[in-house]
Amino acid sequence: MTVTKRISSEQKDASDKAIKGPISPTSESSKSALLKNKQKPKVEISSHVIVKLVSFSLAVLFLPIAAYFSTLKYVFNGESLYSAILAAVVANIVVGIYVAVAVWEDQESQEKKDQ
């Protein structure tokens, strides 16, 4: 049986001060200056990226299901194994197309940056 001990916030602060040692005023001001200069870059996501992500997500969700039930009824006459295999293949094709489109867009953006 393992026994764990919870450390209170005062104990943690005391142990942190013991490890770090006394803080000089110059080091505190340099830390605040570093924190002010270290800003998170703004990440802008264009609308076509969101549309593409949502469309491929919906395709991964609905196309395999549609392939399964349509082939189960009309192609394989109730043979669920073959319909399930086809649904898995369709899902993999959609994911592969998504990866190919992402690589193609990345290559285009690299070419634009190089010019």
Biopython code that builds the backbone (N, CA, C, O; Angstrom):
import numpy as np
from Bio.PDB.StructureBuilder import StructureBuilder

atoms = [
    (1, "MET", "N", (0.840, -1.171, 0.000)),
    (1, "MET", "CA", (0.000, 0.000, 0.000)),
    (1, "MET", "C", (0.887, 1.236, 0.000)),
    (1, "MET", "O", (1.805, 1.342, 0.813)),
    (2, "THR", "N", (0.624, 2.157, -0.894)),
    (2, "THR", "CA", (1.408, 3.375, -1.009)),
    (2, "THR", "C", (0.703, 4.497, -0.268)),
    (2, "THR", "O", (-0.502, 4.703, -0.412)),
    (3, "VAL", "N", (1.477, 5.214, 0.524)),
    (3, "VAL", "CA", (0.920, 6.341, 1.268)),
    (3, "VAL", "C", (1.436, 7.616, 0.618)),
    (3, "VAL", "O", (2.641, 7.791, 0.434)),
    (4, "THR", "N", (0.511, 8.501, 0.275)),
    (4, "THR", "CA", (0.913, 9.781, -0.301)),
    (4, "THR", "C", (0.600, 10.885, 0.676)),
    (4, "THR", "O", (-0.379, 10.815, 1.420)),
    (5, "LYS", "N", (1.429, 11.898, 0.672)),
    (5, "LYS", "CA", (1.255, 13.023, 1.576)),
    (5, "LYS", "C", (1.036, 14.265, 0.742)),
    (5, "LYS", "O", (1.800, 14.551, -0.179)),
    (6, "ARG", "N", (0.001, 14.991, 1.066)),
    (6, "ARG", "CA", (-0.269, 16.233, 0.361)),
    (6, "ARG", "C", (0.528, 17.359, 0.993)),
    (6, "ARG", "O", (0.653, 17.446, 2.214)),
    (7, "ILE", "N", (1.063, 18.214, 0.141)),
    (7, "ILE", "CA", (1.858, 19.341, 0.603)),
    (7, "ILE", "C", (0.999, 20.590, 0.512)),
    (7, "ILE", "O", (0.394, 20.874, -0.522)),
    (8, "SER", "N", (0.956, 21.326, 1.607)),
    (8, "SER", "CA", (0.169, 22.556, 1.586)),
    (8, "SER", "C", (0.899, 23.623, 0.788)),
    (8, "SER", "O", (2.088, 23.487, 0.498)),
    (9, "SER", "N", (0.190, 24.680, 0.436)),
    (9, "SER", "CA", (0.797, 25.734, -0.378)),
    (9, "SER", "C", (1.917, 26.445, 0.378)),
    (9, "SER", "O", (2.895, 26.876, -0.233)),
    (10, "GLU", "N", (1.782, 26.576, 1.724)),
    (10, "GLU", "CA", (2.861, 27.217, 2.488)),
    (10, "GLU", "C", (4.130, 26.377, 2.471)),
    (10, "GLU", "O", (5.235, 26.906, 2.348)),
    (11, "GLN", "N", (3.963, 25.063, 2.594)),
    (11, "GLN", "CA", (5.122, 24.180, 2.552)),
    (11, "GLN", "C", (5.785, 24.221, 1.182)),
    (11, "GLN", "O", (7.011, 24.190, 1.075)),
    (12, "LYS", "N", (4.961, 24.291, 0.128)),
    (12, "LYS", "CA", (5.508, 24.347, -1.225)),
    (12, "LYS", "C", (6.267, 25.645, -1.442)),
    (12, "LYS", "O", (7.355, 25.634, -2.019)),
    (13, "ASP", "N", (5.709, 26.770, -0.987)),
    (13, "ASP", "CA", (6.393, 28.052, -1.126)),
    (13, "ASP", "C", (7.705, 28.059, -0.358)),
    (13, "ASP", "O", (8.713, 28.575, -0.842)),
    (14, "ALA", "N", (7.691, 27.491, 0.830)),
    (14, "ALA", "CA", (8.911, 27.440, 1.629)),
    (14, "ALA", "C", (9.963, 26.567, 0.959)),
    (14, "ALA", "O", (11.146, 26.910, 0.956)),
    (15, "SER", "N", (9.539, 25.439, 0.390)),
    (15, "SER", "CA", (10.514, 24.571, -0.268)),
    (15, "SER", "C", (11.037, 25.212, -1.550)),
    (15, "SER", "O", (12.208, 25.039, -1.890)),
    (16, "ASP", "N", (10.182, 25.954, -2.273)),
    (16, "ASP", "CA", (10.638, 26.657, -3.471)),
    (16, "ASP", "C", (11.660, 27.727, -3.118)),
    (16, "ASP", "O", (12.661, 27.885, -3.816)),
    (17, "LYS", "N", (11.414, 28.465, -2.033)),
    (17, "LYS", "CA", (12.376, 29.501, -1.618)),
    (17, "LYS", "C", (13.692, 28.883, -1.177)),
    (17, "LYS", "O", (14.761, 29.440, -1.426)),
    (18, "ALA", "N", (13.613, 27.728, -0.523)),
    (18, "ALA", "CA", (14.838, 27.068, -0.075)),
    (18, "ALA", "C", (15.649, 26.576, -1.268)),
    (18, "ALA", "O", (16.879, 26.601, -1.237)),
    (19, "ILE", "N", (14.975, 26.134, -2.304)),
    (19, "ILE", "CA", (15.690, 25.645, -3.488)),
    (19, "ILE", "C", (16.271, 26.807, -4.274)),
    (19, "ILE", "O", (17.430, 26.758, -4.685)),
    (20, "LYS", "N", (15.485, 27.844, -4.486)),
    (20, "LYS", "CA", (15.933, 28.967, -5.306)),
    (20, "LYS", "C", (16.883, 29.889, -4.563)),
    (20, "LYS", "O", (17.733, 30.535, -5.176)),
    (21, "GLY", "N", (16.746, 29.953, -3.275)),
    (21, "GLY", "CA", (17.571, 30.869, -2.515)),
    (21, "GLY", "C", (16.965, 32.262, -2.528)),
    (21, "GLY", "O", (15.902, 32.478, -3.111)),
    (22, "PRO", "N", (17.627, 33.190, -1.896)),
    (22, "PRO", "CA", (17.092, 34.558, -1.858)),
    (22, "PRO", "C", (17.106, 35.186, -3.250)),
    (22, "PRO", "O", (18.018, 34.955, -4.045)),
    (23, "ILE", "N", (16.095, 35.968, -3.519)),
    (23, "ILE", "CA", (15.975, 36.615, -4.820)),
    (23, "ILE", "C", (16.462, 38.046, -4.691)),
    (23, "ILE", "O", (15.997, 38.806, -3.842)),
    (24, "SER", "N", (17.393, 38.393, -5.539)),
    (24, "SER", "CA", (17.896, 39.766, -5.508)),
    (24, "SER", "C", (16.964, 40.658, -6.317)),
    (24, "SER", "O", (16.252, 40.168, -7.193)),
    (25, "PRO", "N", (16.958, 41.969, -6.037)),
    (25, "PRO", "CA", (16.059, 42.867, -6.762)),
    (25, "PRO", "C", (16.354, 42.925, -8.252)),
    (25, "PRO", "O", (15.439, 43.116, -9.053)),
    (26, "THR", "N", (17.607, 42.763, -8.635)),
    (26, "THR", "CA", (17.923, 42.823, -10.060)),
    (26, "THR", "C", (17.370, 41.623, -10.801)),
    (26, "THR", "O", (16.912, 41.749, -11.937)),
    (27, "SER", "N", (17.408, 40.456, -10.168)),
    (27, "SER", "CA", (16.903, 39.276, -10.851)),
    (27, "SER", "C", (15.378, 39.345, -11.000)),
    (27, "SER", "O", (14.834, 38.863, -11.994)),
    (28, "GLU", "N", (14.694, 39.933, -10.031)),
    (28, "GLU", "CA", (13.239, 40.065, -10.118)),
    (28, "GLU", "C", (12.846, 41.022, -11.235)),
    (28, "GLU", "O", (11.894, 40.759, -11.969)),
    (29, "SER", "N", (13.568, 42.124, -11.369)),
    (29, "SER", "CA", (13.235, 43.062, -12.435)),
    (29, "SER", "C", (13.570, 42.486, -13.804)),
    (29, "SER", "O", (12.871, 42.748, -14.783)),
    (30, "SER", "N", (14.634, 41.706, -13.869)),
    (30, "SER", "CA", (14.959, 41.103, -15.156)),
    (30, "SER", "C", (13.926, 40.036, -15.537)),
    (30, "SER", "O", (13.636, 39.840, -16.717)),
    (31, "LYS", "N", (13.378, 39.356, -14.538)),
    (31, "LYS", "CA", (12.328, 38.390, -14.828)),
    (31, "LYS", "C", (11.087, 39.077, -15.364)),
    (31, "LYS", "O", (10.476, 38.602, -16.321)),
    (32, "SER", "N", (10.715, 40.182, -14.758)),
    (32, "SER", "CA", (9.518, 40.877, -15.225)),
    (32, "SER", "C", (9.742, 41.452, -16.620)),
    (32, "SER", "O", (8.819, 41.485, -17.433)),
    (33, "ALA", "N", (10.975, 41.908, -16.901)),
    (33, "ALA", "CA", (11.264, 42.416, -18.237)),
    (33, "ALA", "C", (11.195, 41.290, -19.264)),
    (33, "ALA", "O", (10.719, 41.498, -20.380)),
    (34, "LEU", "N", (11.667, 40.101, -18.895)),
    (34, "LEU", "CA", (11.595, 38.968, -19.809)),
    (34, "LEU", "C", (10.145, 38.552, -20.056)),
    (34, "LEU", "O", (9.767, 38.204, -21.174)),
    (35, "LEU", "N", (9.345, 38.594, -18.997)),
    (35, "LEU", "CA", (7.941, 38.224, -19.162)),
    (35, "LEU", "C", (7.196, 39.219, -20.043)),
    (35, "LEU", "O", (6.312, 38.826, -20.804)),
    (36, "LYS", "N", (7.538, 40.497, -19.952)),
    (36, "LYS", "CA", (6.889, 41.504, -20.782)),
    (36, "LYS", "C", (7.271, 41.331, -22.248)),
    (36, "LYS", "O", (6.435, 41.509, -23.133)),
    (37, "ASN", "N", (8.521, 40.988, -22.504)),
    (37, "ASN", "CA", (8.980, 40.821, -23.885)),
    (37, "ASN", "C", (8.512, 39.506, -24.493)),
    (37, "ASN", "O", (8.424, 39.372, -25.714)),
    (38, "LYS", "N", (8.218, 38.553, -23.647)),
    (38, "LYS", "CA", (7.826, 37.236, -24.148)),
    (38, "LYS", "C", (6.304, 37.210, -24.310)),
    (38, "LYS", "O", (5.574, 36.837, -23.392)),
    (39, "GLN", "N", (5.849, 37.607, -25.479)),
    (39, "GLN", "CA", (4.427, 37.611, -25.778)),
    (39, "GLN", "C", (4.121, 36.468, -26.716)),
    (39, "GLN", "O", (4.941, 36.084, -27.550)),
    (40, "LYS", "N", (2.929, 35.934, -26.563)),
    (40, "LYS", "CA", (2.530, 34.852, -27.436)),
    (40, "LYS", "C", (2.225, 35.418, -28.817)),
    (40, "LYS", "O", (1.542, 36.436, -28.938)),
    (41, "PRO", "N", (2.725, 34.766, -29.848)),
    (41, "PRO", "CA", (2.422, 35.255, -31.196)),
    (41, "PRO", "C", (0.948, 35.012, -31.515)),
    (41, "PRO", "O", (0.355, 34.023, -31.084)),
    (42, "LYS", "N", (0.383, 35.925, -32.269)),
    (42, "LYS", "CA", (-1.005, 35.778, -32.665)),
    (42, "LYS", "C", (-1.095, 34.747, -33.781)),
    (42, "LYS", "O", (-0.365, 34.809, -34.770)),
    (43, "VAL", "N", (-1.986, 33.822, -33.603)),
    (43, "VAL", "CA", (-2.193, 32.788, -34.602)),
    (43, "VAL", "C", (-3.530, 33.072, -35.277)),
    (43, "VAL", "O", (-4.583, 33.056, -34.640)),
    (44, "GLU", "N", (-3.464, 33.326, -36.555)),
    (44, "GLU", "CA", (-4.678, 33.595, -37.301)),
    (44, "GLU", "C", (-4.994, 32.389, -38.174)),
    (44, "GLU", "O", (-4.159, 31.930, -38.954)),
    (45, "ILE", "N", (-6.193, 31.895, -38.029)),
    (45, "ILE", "CA", (-6.635, 30.764, -38.820)),
    (45, "ILE", "C", (-7.660, 31.275, -39.810)),
    (45, "ILE", "O", (-8.686, 31.839, -39.430)),
    (46, "SER", "N", (-7.370, 31.071, -41.079)),
    (46, "SER", "CA", (-8.272, 31.583, -42.100)),
    (46, "SER", "C", (-9.530, 30.715, -42.179)),
    (46, "SER", "O", (-9.543, 29.564, -41.741)),
    (47, "SER", "N", (-10.566, 31.291, -42.739)),
    (47, "SER", "CA", (-11.855, 30.603, -42.782)),
    (47, "SER", "C", (-11.824, 29.384, -43.696)),
    (47, "SER", "O", (-12.535, 28.410, -43.445)),
    (48, "HIS", "N", (-11.006, 29.420, -44.760)),
    (48, "HIS", "CA", (-10.980, 28.257, -45.650)),
    (48, "HIS", "C", (-10.371, 27.037, -44.958)),
    (48, "HIS", "O", (-10.699, 25.904, -45.310)),
    (49, "VAL", "N", (-9.504, 27.247, -43.994)),
    (49, "VAL", "CA", (-8.933, 26.129, -43.246)),
    (49, "VAL", "C", (-10.010, 25.492, -42.370)),
    (49, "VAL", "O", (-10.108, 24.268, -42.287)),
    (50, "ILE", "N", (-10.811, 26.323, -41.725)),
    (50, "ILE", "CA", (-11.887, 25.805, -40.875)),
    (50, "ILE", "C", (-12.922, 25.062, -41.717)),
    (50, "ILE", "O", (-13.389, 23.989, -41.336)),
    (51, "VAL", "N", (-13.276, 25.642, -42.866)),
    (51, "VAL", "CA", (-14.249, 24.998, -43.752)),
    (51, "VAL", "C", (-13.721, 23.646, -44.224)),
    (51, "VAL", "O", (-14.462, 22.664, -44.271)),
    (52, "LYS", "N", (-12.456, 23.605, -44.569)),
    (52, "LYS", "CA", (-11.859, 22.350, -45.043)),
    (52, "LYS", "C", (-11.838, 21.302, -43.926)),
    (52, "LYS", "O", (-12.139, 20.134, -44.169)),
    (53, "LEU", "N", (-11.491, 21.705, -42.724)),
    (53, "LEU", "CA", (-11.457, 20.782, -41.592)),
    (53, "LEU", "C", (-12.849, 20.239, -41.291)),
    (53, "LEU", "O", (-13.017, 19.038, -41.078)),
    (54, "VAL", "N", (-13.830, 21.107, -41.273)),
    (54, "VAL", "CA", (-15.199, 20.667, -40.988)),
    (54, "VAL", "C", (-15.711, 19.753, -42.094)),
    (54, "VAL", "O", (-16.367, 18.748, -41.817)),
    (55, "SER", "N", (-15.417, 20.095, -43.340)),
    (55, "SER", "CA", (-15.911, 19.267, -44.443)),
    (55, "SER", "C", (-15.270, 17.879, -44.431)),
    (55, "SER", "O", (-15.962, 16.887, -44.660)),
    (56, "PHE", "N", (-13.980, 17.788, -44.172)),
    (56, "PHE", "CA", (-13.344, 16.476, -44.107)),
    (56, "PHE", "C", (-13.810, 15.704, -42.878)),
    (56, "PHE", "O", (-13.929, 14.479, -42.925)),
    (57, "SER", "N", (-14.073, 16.401, -41.786)),
    (57, "SER", "CA", (-14.595, 15.719, -40.594)),
    (57, "SER", "C", (-15.960, 15.118, -40.871)),
    (57, "SER", "O", (-16.235, 13.981, -40.487)),
    (58, "LEU", "N", (-16.814, 15.880, -41.538)),
    (58, "LEU", "CA", (-18.133, 15.355, -41.892)),
    (58, "LEU", "C", (-18.024, 14.202, -42.885)),
    (58, "LEU", "O", (-18.784, 13.237, -42.816)),
    (59, "ALA", "N", (-17.069, 14.312, -43.808)),
    (59, "ALA", "CA", (-16.877, 13.233, -44.775)),
    (59, "ALA", "C", (-16.416, 11.953, -44.091)),
    (59, "ALA", "O", (-16.874, 10.866, -44.440)),
    (60, "VAL", "N", (-15.516, 12.071, -43.121)),
    (60, "VAL", "CA", (-15.047, 10.896, -42.388)),
    (60, "VAL", "C", (-16.181, 10.294, -41.561)),
    (60, "VAL", "O", (-16.225, 9.084, -41.341)),
    (61, "LEU", "N", (-17.083, 11.137, -41.113)),
    (61, "LEU", "CA", (-18.192, 10.641, -40.315)),
    (61, "LEU", "C", (-19.268, 9.976, -41.172)),
    (61, "LEU", "O", (-19.728, 8.880, -40.850)),
    (62, "PHE", "N", (-19.668, 10.630, -42.254)),
    (62, "PHE", "CA", (-20.843, 10.163, -42.989)),
    (62, "PHE", "C", (-20.546, 9.240, -44.178)),
    (62, "PHE", "O", (-21.338, 8.338, -44.451)),
    (63, "LEU", "N", (-19.457, 9.431, -44.876)),
    (63, "LEU", "CA", (-19.201, 8.604, -46.062)),
    (63, "LEU", "C", (-19.023, 7.119, -45.740)),
    (63, "LEU", "O", (-19.590, 6.286, -46.446)),
    (64, "PRO", "N", (-18.263, 6.752, -44.706)),
    (64, "PRO", "CA", (-18.172, 5.315, -44.407)),
    (64, "PRO", "C", (-19.519, 4.704, -43.995)),
    (64, "PRO", "O", (-19.820, 3.565, -44.352)),
    (65, "ILE", "N", (-20.316, 5.457, -43.254)),
    (65, "ILE", "CA", (-21.628, 4.951, -42.846)),
    (65, "ILE", "C", (-22.520, 4.770, -44.070)),
    (65, "ILE", "O", (-23.209, 3.759, -44.205)),
    (66, "ALA", "N", (-22.498, 5.759, -44.955)),
    (66, "ALA", "CA", (-23.294, 5.665, -46.180)),
    (66, "ALA", "C", (-22.814, 4.507, -47.054)),
    (66, "ALA", "O", (-23.622, 3.787, -47.640)),
    (67, "ALA", "N", (-21.500, 4.335, -47.138)),
    (67, "ALA", "CA", (-20.955, 3.236, -47.940)),
    (67, "ALA", "C", (-21.355, 1.890, -47.344)),
    (67, "ALA", "O", (-21.686, 0.957, -48.075)),
    (68, "TYR", "N", (-21.322, 1.792, -46.036)),
    (68, "TYR", "CA", (-21.675, 0.534, -45.384)),
    (68, "TYR", "C", (-23.123, 0.147, -45.668)),
    (68, "TYR", "O", (-23.398, -0.954, -46.145)),
    (69, "PHE", "N", (-24.047, 1.060, -45.371)),
    (69, "PHE", "CA", (-25.452, 0.698, -45.491)),
    (69, "PHE", "C", (-25.912, 0.574, -46.948)),
    (69, "PHE", "O", (-26.766, -0.252, -47.268)),
    (70, "SER", "N", (-25.342, 1.395, -47.815)),
    (70, "SER", "CA", (-25.757, 1.278, -49.212)),
    (70, "SER", "C", (-25.240, -0.021, -49.843)),
    (70, "SER", "O", (-25.969, -0.684, -50.580)),
    (71, "THR", "N", (-24.001, -0.380, -49.559)),
    (71, "THR", "CA", (-23.486, -1.636, -50.127)),
    (71, "THR", "C", (-24.064, -2.853, -49.423)),
    (71, "THR", "O", (-24.186, -3.919, -50.027)),
    (72, "LEU", "N", (-24.418, -2.708, -48.160)),
    (72, "LEU", "CA", (-25.028, -3.826, -47.433)),
    (72, "LEU", "C", (-26.359, -4.209, -48.069)),
    (72, "LEU", "O", (-26.685, -5.389, -48.199)),
    (73, "LYS", "N", (-27.113, -3.204, -48.458)),
    (73, "LYS", "CA", (-28.447, -3.480, -48.991)),
    (73, "LYS", "C", (-28.436, -3.785, -50.489)),
    (73, "LYS", "O", (-29.116, -4.706, -50.942)),
    (74, "TYR", "N", (-27.659, -3.009, -51.260)),
    (74, "TYR", "CA", (-27.787, -3.083, -52.715)),
    (74, "TYR", "C", (-26.685, -3.873, -53.419)),
    (74, "TYR", "O", (-26.915, -4.392, -54.511)),
    (75, "VAL", "N", (-25.504, -3.977, -52.829)),
    (75, "VAL", "CA", (-24.395, -4.633, -53.533)),
    (75, "VAL", "C", (-24.125, -6.030, -52.982)),
    (75, "VAL", "O", (-24.066, -7.002, -53.735)),
    (76, "PHE", "N", (-23.961, -6.122, -51.671)),
    (76, "PHE", "CA", (-23.544, -7.397, -51.082)),
    (76, "PHE", "C", (-24.701, -8.208, -50.511)),
    (76, "PHE", "O", (-24.467, -9.263, -49.920)),
    (77, "ASN", "N", (-25.926, -7.756, -50.667)),
    (77, "ASN", "CA", (-27.135, -8.486, -50.261)),
    (77, "ASN", "C", (-27.071, -9.014, -48.827)),
    (77, "ASN", "O", (-27.278, -10.202, -48.583)),
    (78, "GLY", "N", (-26.780, -8.114, -47.885)),
    (78, "GLY", "CA", (-26.792, -8.476, -46.471)),
    (78, "GLY", "C", (-25.496, -9.017, -45.935)),
    (78, "GLY", "O", (-25.438, -9.371, -44.758)),
    (79, "GLU", "N", (-24.455, -9.101, -46.728)),
    (79, "GLU", "CA", (-23.146, -9.594, -46.279)),
    (79, "GLU", "C", (-22.411, -8.442, -45.602)),
    (79, "GLU", "O", (-21.808, -7.599, -46.267)),
    (80, "SER", "N", (-22.469, -8.416, -44.271)),
    (80, "SER", "CA", (-21.961, -7.260, -43.532)),
    (80, "SER", "C", (-20.438, -7.185, -43.502)),
    (80, "SER", "O", (-19.892, -6.091, -43.364)),
    (81, "LEU", "N", (-19.742, -8.299, -43.625)),
    (81, "LEU", "CA", (-18.276, -8.274, -43.580)),
    (81, "LEU", "C", (-17.711, -7.443, -44.727)),
    (81, "LEU", "O", (-16.852, -6.587, -44.512)),
    (82, "TYR", "N", (-18.183, -7.689, -45.923)),
    (82, "TYR", "CA", (-17.677, -6.954, -47.081)),
    (82, "TYR", "C", (-18.064, -5.470, -47.010)),
    (82, "TYR", "O", (-17.284, -4.598, -47.394)),
    (83, "SER", "N", (-19.254, -5.201, -46.524)),
    (83, "SER", "CA", (-19.674, -3.806, -46.367)),
    (83, "SER", "C", (-18.813, -3.084, -45.333)),
    (83, "SER", "O", (-18.466, -1.918, -45.524)),
    (84, "ALA", "N", (-18.469, -3.756, -44.255)),
    (84, "ALA", "CA", (-17.625, -3.160, -43.221)),
    (84, "ALA", "C", (-16.217, -2.899, -43.750)),
    (84, "ALA", "O", (-15.624, -1.860, -43.457)),
    (85, "ILE", "N", (-15.694, -3.816, -44.510)),
    (85, "ILE", "CA", (-14.370, -3.629, -45.109)),
    (85, "ILE", "C", (-14.381, -2.428, -46.050)),
    (85, "ILE", "O", (-13.466, -1.605, -46.035)),
    (86, "LEU", "N", (-15.428, -2.338, -46.868)),
    (86, "LEU", "CA", (-15.537, -1.202, -47.780)),
    (86, "LEU", "C", (-15.659, 0.114, -47.011)),
    (86, "LEU", "O", (-15.082, 1.120, -47.423)),
    (87, "ALA", "N", (-16.399, 0.122, -45.903)),
    (87, "ALA", "CA", (-16.536, 1.335, -45.094)),
    (87, "ALA", "C", (-15.182, 1.751, -44.513)),
    (87, "ALA", "O", (-14.871, 2.942, -44.469)),
    (88, "ALA", "N", (-14.384, 0.798, -44.074)),
    (88, "ALA", "CA", (-13.048, 1.101, -43.551)),
    (88, "ALA", "C", (-12.149, 1.651, -44.652)),
    (88, "ALA", "O", (-11.369, 2.575, -44.420)),
    (89, "VAL", "N", (-12.258, 1.089, -45.837)),
    (89, "VAL", "CA", (-11.466, 1.575, -46.972)),
    (89, "VAL", "C", (-11.865, 3.007, -47.325)),
    (89, "VAL", "O", (-11.008, 3.846, -47.601)),
    (90, "VAL", "N", (-13.158, 3.279, -47.316)),
    (90, "VAL", "CA", (-13.633, 4.633, -47.616)),
    (90, "VAL", "C", (-13.111, 5.624, -46.579)),
    (90, "VAL", "O", (-12.680, 6.719, -46.939)),
    (91, "ALA", "N", (-13.144, 5.260, -45.306)),
    (91, "ALA", "CA", (-12.628, 6.143, -44.256)),
    (91, "ALA", "C", (-11.140, 6.415, -44.453)),
    (91, "ALA", "O", (-10.688, 7.548, -44.287)),
    (92, "ASN", "N", (-10.387, 5.393, -44.802)),
    (92, "ASN", "CA", (-8.956, 5.580, -45.034)),
    (92, "ASN", "C", (-8.689, 6.434, -46.272)),
    (92, "ASN", "O", (-7.733, 7.209, -46.293)),
    (93, "ILE", "N", (-9.502, 6.304, -47.277)),
    (93, "ILE", "CA", (-9.345, 7.134, -48.475)),
    (93, "ILE", "C", (-9.584, 8.607, -48.145)),
    (93, "ILE", "O", (-8.841, 9.476, -48.601)),
    (94, "VAL", "N", (-10.621, 8.886, -47.352)),
    (94, "VAL", "CA", (-10.913, 10.272, -46.972)),
    (94, "VAL", "C", (-9.759, 10.856, -46.157)),
    (94, "VAL", "O", (-9.352, 11.993, -46.392)),
    (95, "VAL", "N", (-9.237, 10.099, -45.214)),
    (95, "VAL", "CA", (-8.112, 10.579, -44.401)),
    (95, "VAL", "C", (-6.874, 10.783, -45.279)),
    (95, "VAL", "O", (-6.143, 11.757, -45.102)),
    (96, "GLY", "N", (-6.639, 9.880, -46.213)),
    (96, "GLY", "CA", (-5.496, 10.031, -47.121)),
    (96, "GLY", "C", (-5.618, 11.264, -47.999)),
    (96, "GLY", "O", (-4.632, 11.962, -48.237)),
    (97, "ILE", "N", (-6.819, 11.532, -48.477)),
    (97, "ILE", "CA", (-7.029, 12.743, -49.281)),
    (97, "ILE", "C", (-6.798, 13.987, -48.432)),
    (97, "ILE", "O", (-6.224, 14.966, -48.909)),
    (98, "TYR", "N", (-7.241, 13.954, -47.174)),
    (98, "TYR", "CA", (-7.024, 15.100, -46.277)),
    (98, "TYR", "C", (-5.531, 15.358, -46.076)),
    (98, "TYR", "O", (-5.084, 16.503, -46.131)),
    (99, "VAL", "N", (-4.775, 14.310, -45.847)),
    (99, "VAL", "CA", (-3.325, 14.458, -45.663)),
    (99, "VAL", "C", (-2.684, 14.977, -46.948)),
    (99, "VAL", "O", (-1.814, 15.846, -46.896)),
    (100, "ALA", "N", (-3.103, 14.454, -48.100)),
    (100, "ALA", "CA", (-2.535, 14.911, -49.373)),
    (100, "ALA", "C", (-2.836, 16.389, -49.614)),
    (100, "ALA", "O", (-1.967, 17.131, -50.073)),
    (101, "VAL", "N", (-4.049, 16.815, -49.311)),
    (101, "VAL", "CA", (-4.410, 18.234, -49.480)),
    (101, "VAL", "C", (-3.585, 19.105, -48.531)),
    (101, "VAL", "O", (-3.140, 20.186, -48.916)),
    (102, "ALA", "N", (-3.379, 18.645, -47.299)),
    (102, "ALA", "CA", (-2.589, 19.416, -46.338)),
    (102, "ALA", "C", (-1.138, 19.547, -46.803)),
    (102, "ALA", "O", (-0.549, 20.621, -46.686)),
    (103, "VAL", "N", (-0.563, 18.475, -47.323)),
    (103, "VAL", "CA", (0.819, 18.517, -47.821)),
    (103, "VAL", "C", (0.908, 19.431, -49.041)),
    (103, "VAL", "O", (1.856, 20.206, -49.171)),
    (104, "TRP", "N", (-0.063, 19.342, -49.921)),
    (104, "TRP", "CA", (-0.069, 20.181, -51.117)),
    (104, "TRP", "C", (-0.177, 21.657, -50.749)),
    (104, "TRP", "O", (0.515, 22.487, -51.337)),
    (105, "GLU", "N", (-1.035, 21.999, -49.783)),
    (105, "GLU", "CA", (-1.154, 23.395, -49.343)),
    (105, "GLU", "C", (0.127, 23.874, -48.680)),
    (105, "GLU", "O", (0.533, 25.021, -48.863)),
    (106, "ASP", "N", (0.766, 22.998, -47.911)),
    (106, "ASP", "CA", (2.006, 23.372, -47.250)),
    (106, "ASP", "C", (3.102, 23.641, -48.268)),
    (106, "ASP", "O", (3.891, 24.570, -48.095)),
    (107, "GLN", "N", (3.163, 22.841, -49.327)),
    (107, "GLN", "CA", (4.155, 23.072, -50.380)),
    (107, "GLN", "C", (3.884, 24.380, -51.100)),
    (107, "GLN", "O", (4.818, 25.103, -51.446)),
    (108, "GLU", "N", (2.615, 24.691, -51.329)),
    (108, "GLU", "CA", (2.274, 25.962, -51.978)),
    (108, "GLU", "C", (2.682, 27.144, -51.111)),
    (108, "GLU", "O", (3.217, 28.130, -51.618)),
    (109, "SER", "N", (2.433, 27.053, -49.808)),
    (109, "SER", "CA", (2.788, 28.166, -48.924)),
    (109, "SER", "C", (4.303, 28.330, -48.828)),
    (109, "SER", "O", (4.791, 29.454, -48.704)),
    (110, "GLN", "N", (5.054, 27.229, -48.884)),
    (110, "GLN", "CA", (6.514, 27.322, -48.867)),
    (110, "GLN", "C", (7.027, 27.976, -50.143)),
    (110, "GLN", "O", (7.975, 28.761, -50.107)),
    (111, "GLU", "N", (6.399, 27.652, -51.272)),
    (111, "GLU", "CA", (6.811, 28.271, -52.548)),
    (111, "GLU", "C", (6.517, 29.759, -52.538)),
    (111, "GLU", "O", (7.311, 30.540, -53.063)),
    (112, "LYS", "N", (5.409, 30.172, -51.959)),
    (112, "LYS", "CA", (5.068, 31.595, -51.876)),
    (112, "LYS", "C", (6.055, 32.332, -50.979)),
    (112, "LYS", "O", (6.422, 33.470, -51.270)),
    (113, "LYS", "N", (6.487, 31.697, -49.893)),
    (113, "LYS", "CA", (7.453, 32.322, -48.995)),
    (113, "LYS", "C", (8.811, 32.469, -49.661)),
    (113, "LYS", "O", (9.523, 33.447, -49.430)),
    (114, "ASP", "N", (9.169, 31.490, -50.493)),
    (114, "ASP", "CA", (10.469, 31.534, -51.168)),
    (114, "ASP", "C", (10.521, 32.641, -52.218)),
    (114, "ASP", "O", (11.594, 33.177, -52.495)),
    (115, "GLN", "N", (9.394, 32.983, -52.794)),
    (115, "GLN", "CA", (9.374, 34.008, -53.850)),
    (115, "GLN", "C", (9.397, 35.354, -53.257)),
    (115, "GLN", "O", (9.385, 36.348, -53.983)),
]
sb = StructureBuilder()
sb.init_structure("model")
sb.init_model(0)
sb.init_chain("A")
sb.init_seg("    ")
for serial, (resi, resn, name, xyz) in enumerate(atoms, 1):
    if name == "N":
        sb.init_residue(resn, " ", resi, " ")
    sb.init_atom(name, np.array(xyz, "f"), 0.0, 1.0, " ", f" {name:<3s}", serial, name[0])
structure = sb.get_structure()
